Amino acid sequence: MKNWPVILIALFCAEKILAADVPADFSAANKLYAEGRFSDAANAYEKIIQSGAQSPALLFNYGNAEFKAGHLGQAIAAYRQAKLLAPRDAELRANLAFVRNQVQGATLRESSWQKWVGTLTLNEGAILTAVFLWAMFVLFIVCQIKPALAPRLRAATRIVMALMIFSGAVLALQAANHFNSAVAVVTVAEVTARSGPFDEAQGVFTARDGAELIVLQRHDDWVQVANNAGKIGWLSRKQAEVLPGA
């Protein structure tokens, strides 16, 4: 027990050192990208991400490097993760759309409501709903304390209540899309989705690098997916990256 303070100090110092290394590593990766060494840059960005660091800029640059290296699936996966943190970044959305257009064969497309709901992060949706909820409570309290103001505040109260209900519904959609759905992005040149979660199972359909598929269920190192034509099959987790739905 006497060693606990020493251990805690060591862990704190190690965390500080790692945090200090991230900007230097990021600059080094950017330099590799500028030199046209895209595969090396992608590996450098990936190493930073694996250390626990995440930011829209880091994931965006990683996606760019993977795309330049010819890895559409890895690029799309990186852009999707960056979009969760910065959903309104115009350049990010443009790059994601551009890379998606390079994908051959069937792939999922975001619906209009998914694009609309995805303009806010999950945290932003929660904060907005909380703001409207507290505003409604404040208006109710004011009306109780000063009944004479109630007629004047009635319209404002109704508007705030409607906004709170609407933002709450949007938040529920965001949460359901994020936590209850997942997407598998194919990260190899071509993959065969099979009828069962084992290599010897019969092939059902093929998907190309960058294809985005709905995840239906998981079993060990396999995921059951569906393409946009409704065909269902199993992929190895080594062949795709599984991400939240939004």
C-alpha positions in Angstrom: 0.0 0.0 0.0 2.9 2.3 0.6 3.8 2.2 -3.1 0.4 3.5 -4.2 1.4 7.2 -4.3 4.5 6.3 -6.3 2.5 4.2 -8.8 -0.1 7.0 -9.2 2.6 9.6 -9.8 4.2 7.3 -12.4 0.9 6.7 -14.2 0.2 10.5 -14.2 3.6 11.3 -15.6 3.3 8.5 -18.3 -0.1 10.0 -19.3 1.4 13.4 -19.6 4.4 12.1 -21.7 2.0 10.2 -24.1 -0.2 13.3 -24.4 2.9 15.4 -25.2 4.0 13.0 -27.9 0.7 13.1 -29.9 1.3 16.6 -31.5 4.8 15.5 -32.5 3.6 12.2 -33.9 0.7 14.0 -35.7 3.2 16.5 -37.3 5.4 13.6 -38.4 2.5 11.8 -40.0 1.5 15.0 -41.8 5.0 15.3 -43.1 4.8 11.8 -44.5 1.6 12.6 -46.2 3.0 15.8 -47.7 5.9 13.7 -49.1 3.5 11.4 -50.8 4.2 8.5 -48.6 0.6 7.8 -48.1 0.8 4.2 -46.7 3.4 5.3 -44.2 1.3 8.3 -43.2 -1.8 6.1 -42.8 0.2 3.7 -40.5 1.5 6.7 -38.5 -2.0 8.1 -38.1 -3.4 4.7 -37.1 -0.7 4.3 -34.5 -1.8 7.6 -32.9 -5.4 6.5 -32.9 -4.5 3.2 -31.3 -2.8 5.1 -28.5 -6.2 6.4 -27.5 -6.1 9.8 -29.2 -9.1 10.9 -31.3 -10.0 14.1 -33.0 -11.9 15.1 -36.2 -8.6 16.4 -37.7 -6.7 13.2 -36.9 -9.4 10.9 -38.3 -9.9 13.1 -41.3 -6.2 13.1 -42.2 -6.1 9.3 -41.6 -9.0 8.9 -44.0 -7.3 11.0 -46.6 -4.1 9.0 -46.3 -5.9 5.7 -46.6 -7.8 6.9 -49.7 -4.6 8.1 -51.3 -3.1 4.6 -50.5 -6.0 3.0 -52.4 -7.9 1.7 -49.3 -11.5 2.9 -49.8 -12.9 0.9 -46.9 -10.4 2.2 -44.4 -10.9 5.7 -45.6 -14.7 5.5 -45.3 -14.4 4.0 -41.8 -12.1 6.9 -40.7 -14.4 9.5 -42.2 -17.5 8.0 -40.6 -15.7 8.1 -37.2 -14.7 11.7 -37.8 -18.2 12.6 -38.8 -19.5 11.4 -35.4 -17.3 14.1 -33.8 -17.8 16.8 -36.4 -21.0 16.1 -38.3 -21.3 19.6 -39.9 -17.7 19.7 -41.3 -18.3 20.5 -45.0 -14.9 19.3 -46.2 -15.3 16.0 -44.3 -18.8 15.4 -45.7 -17.5 16.2 -49.2 -14.6 13.8 -48.9 -16.8 11.0 -47.5 -19.3 11.5 -50.4 -16.5 11.5 -53.0 -14.9 8.2 -51.7 -18.3 6.6 -51.5 -18.8 7.3 -55.1 -15.6 5.4 -55.9 -17.0 2.2 -54.3 -17.9 -0.5 -56.9 -21.0 -2.7 -56.5 -23.8 -2.5 -54.0 -23.4 -0.4 -50.9 -25.7 1.3 -48.4 -26.8 4.9 -48.9 -27.8 7.3 -46.1 -31.4 8.1 -46.1 -32.6 11.7 -45.9 -33.6 11.4 -42.3 -30.3 9.9 -41.3 -28.5 12.8 -43.0 -30.7 15.3 -41.3 -30.5 13.7 -37.8 -26.8 13.4 -38.3 -26.2 17.1 -38.4 -25.9 17.1 -34.6 -23.7 14.9 -32.5 -25.3 12.8 -29.8 -24.0 15.1 -27.1 -25.3 18.2 -28.9 -28.7 16.6 -29.2 -28.8 15.8 -25.5 -27.7 19.3 -24.5 -30.3 20.9 -26.8 -33.1 18.8 -25.3 -31.9 19.5 -21.8 -31.9 23.3 -22.5 -35.5 23.2 -23.7 -36.5 21.0 -20.8 -35.0 23.4 -18.2 -36.5 26.4 -20.1 -39.9 24.8 -19.8 -39.5 24.2 -16.1 -38.4 27.8 -15.6 -41.5 29.1 -17.4 -43.8 26.8 -15.3 -42.2 28.0 -12.1 -42.5 31.7 -13.1 -46.2 31.1 -13.9 -46.7 29.5 -10.5 -44.9 32.3 -8.6 -46.4 35.1 -10.6 -49.9 34.0 -11.9 -50.4 37.5 -13.4 -47.6 36.7 -16.0 -49.2 33.3 -17.0 -51.3 34.7 -19.8 -48.3 36.5 -21.4 -46.1 33.4 -21.1 -48.6 30.9 -22.3 -47.5 31.1 -26.0 -43.8 31.0 -25.1 -44.4 28.0 -22.8 -46.2 26.1 -25.6 -43.4 26.9 -28.1 -40.7 25.7 -25.7 -42.7 22.6 -24.9 -43.1 21.8 -28.6 -39.3 22.3 -29.2 -38.5 20.1 -26.2 -40.7 17.3 -27.5 -39.3 17.7 -31.0 -35.6 17.7 -29.9 -36.3 14.8 -27.6 -37.7 12.8 -30.5 -34.7 13.6 -32.6 -32.4 12.6 -29.7 -34.2 9.3 -29.5 -33.7 8.7 -33.2 -30.0 9.6 -32.8 -29.6 7.3 -29.8 -31.4 4.4 -31.6 -29.3 4.8 -34.7 -26.1 5.0 -32.7 -26.5 2.3 -30.1 -29.0 -0.2 -31.7 -27.6 -0.2 -35.2 -24.2 -0.8 -36.7 -22.6 -0.8 -40.1 -19.8 -3.0 -41.4 -17.4 -1.3 -43.9 -15.6 -3.8 -46.1 -11.8 -3.2 -45.8 -10.5 -5.8 -48.3 -10.5 -5.8 -52.1 -13.4 -8.2 -52.3 -15.2 -10.4 -49.8 -17.8 -13.2 -50.0 -20.6 -13.1 -47.5 -21.4 -16.6 -46.5 -24.5 -18.5 -45.4 -23.0 -19.2 -42.0 -20.3 -18.0 -39.6 -17.5 -20.3 -40.9 -15.1 -20.3 -43.9 -16.6 -23.4 -45.5 -20.2 -22.0 -45.7 -21.7 -21.4 -49.1 -21.2 -17.9 -50.6 -24.3 -15.7 -50.7 -23.1 -12.4 -52.2 -19.9 -10.5 -52.8 -19.0 -7.0 -51.7 -16.1 -4.8 -52.8 -13.7 -2.6 -50.8 -15.6 0.3 -49.2 -19.1 -1.3 -49.3 -21.2 -0.4 -46.3 -23.5 -3.2 -45.0 -26.1 -3.3 -42.2 -25.0 -5.4 -39.2 -27.8 -7.8 -38.1 -26.0 -9.9 -35.4 -22.6 -11.0 -34.3 -21.1 -14.4 -33.5 -17.6 -14.8 -32.2 -15.4 -13.2 -34.9 -18.2 -13.0 -37.5 -20.9 -10.5 -38.3 -24.1 -11.2 -40.1 -24.8 -8.4 -42.6 -27.3 -7.3 -45.2 -26.7 -5.4 -48.4 -29.0 -2.8 -50.0 -30.6 -5.6 -52.1 -31.7 -7.4 -49.0 -29.3 -10.3 -49.3 -28.0 -11.6 -45.9 -24.6 -13.3 -45.2 -21.8 -13.6 -42.8 -18.4 -11.8 -42.9 -15.3 -12.3 -40.8 -14.4 -9.4 -38.6 -11.0 -9.4 -40.3 -12.6 -8.4 -43.5 -14.6 -5.4 -42.3 -14.7 -2.7 -39.7 -17.8 -2.5 -37.6 -18.9 1.0 -36.6 -22.0 2.7 -35.0 -24.8 3.4 -37.3 -24.4 7.1 -36.9 
